[in-house]
């Protein structure tokens, strides 16, 4: 690593003290990053803070529209795509996944069939990763572990997968399950590629112009280089499980996404959400189950932490070998926070924890006010 990243800061308004003093802590929470972007929406007002450049020793100053890899935050977009197709009647919440996968695909059964809702609530019984993926990733575990595992590999892996539990019985976080959900949704729409289906049904209607499930940025956009232990990483590739981790987005777009989830009918989006998409925005945040040994709940992919006032704090994080991402929001308190950094999780990277604590404090402050 050479050079010192340029620093650019956009004025950021966090509301009354002491919360006003917290942006600096968030902007410094990922010391291995050359670029950090934070966005806040609060009761109709939005603001951004950014720091650094898209790469160490070069790049351009980061902006609210700069794209980062968001890793598992992709799953929240896949969940909304699922709810949108369900609102149109193209799929049913409890359709067997096998119905929408290619003919001849063998899907494991343990007492009952895996449904689309099982996949969207991590209750399918599928393991975290497809069998065979780690073996295929030998030699690139620290760089691009999913790059050599394609769609055909994922579908073949289903046939030799042993379910960890009966579908619907237990929660097991699963990249495999979210990826299979993406393939099923594409199958329900005639086999359209995931990146095209997501763009047509969710991204363009919400006006998310910086966001895509493709590696490269749109013309005129900027995108960060990811870093792992100060070493630049190649663009993250996940061809077999795009529904689990392929999306790139910006602080600007993720805040728009969160606003739409808070208020589907009045969100200040630049696109034109269809009636099914507005229905989907409400459906995707509906609590589905209570997590075992916890008071926390799960919607379609979104985690929900209950608050003392009876509201819920929705949140999800994501990471790749080069980036870290967080989105959280409170519907009742009309507040959302997003945070992005171009370094992988690891010692010293407290971005997700600090972002969650900041959002939680803002909601507490609102309750107290």
Secondary structure, 3 states (H helix, E strand, C coil): CCCCCCCCCCCCCCCCCCHHHCHHHHHCCECCCCEEEEEEEECCEEEEEEEEEEECCEEEECCCCCEEECHHHHHHHHHHHHHHHHHHCCCCCCCEHHHHCCCCCCCCCCCCCCEHHHHHCCCCCCCCCCCCHHHHCCCCCCCCCCCCCCHHHHHHHHHCCCCCCCCCCCCCCCHHHHHHHHHHHHHHCCCCCHHHHHHHHHHCCCCCCCCECCCCCCCCCCECCEEECCEEECCCCCCCCHHHHCCEECHHHHHHHHHHHHCCCCCCCCCCCCHHHHHHHHHCCCCCEECCCCCCEECCCCEEEECCCCCEEEEEEEECCCCEEEEEEECCCCEEEEEEECCCCCCCECHHHHHHHHHHHHHHHHHHC
